[in-house]
Amino acid sequence: MGKVLTAVIYVLLVLVLIVSGILVLPAYQKYKRTKQEVFELQADLDRVKAEYLTLQQEVHDLQHNASAIEKVAREQYHLCRDGEVIYIYSE
């Protein structure tokens, strides 16, 4: 009787482990997916923060620096001072 009882206990233990694995596996896979998504979102957040700081610096320069305004006017709007001639070429 002792060997049969031991075998039944081992079988029950194996069944409990299998059922536990079946129940835990989907939660673990969801955890891994969520962790990857958090990693990707953090990378996006870091990129957006860097872009924000760059744009904030550009706004500050445009508000307080006349040469920054002139640079934008020349490069983006092709404006020039009186008497200057603008030559546009493409490579």
Phi, psi and omega in degrees: 000328181295321180289324180293316179297319177296317179296319179296319179297317178297318179297315178298319178298316178297317179297319178297318179296319179295313179297319178299316178298319179295323180284326184276329185304312179298322178295320179293319178295320177296320177301315180297316179297316180295320178297319178295319179296319177298318178300315180294319178294324177295320177296318177298318179298317178298319179296316181293322177298318179296318178296319178300314180297320178297314180293323178297319178294320179296318178298315179300315180298318180293329180281334189237000186225113182295327181292330177292320177297316179297319179300314179296317180298320181286314187282318186267328186247001177054039176274157180215167176279164177301133178089350178273150177241133181259128175249123180250125178227155176238150183271000000 
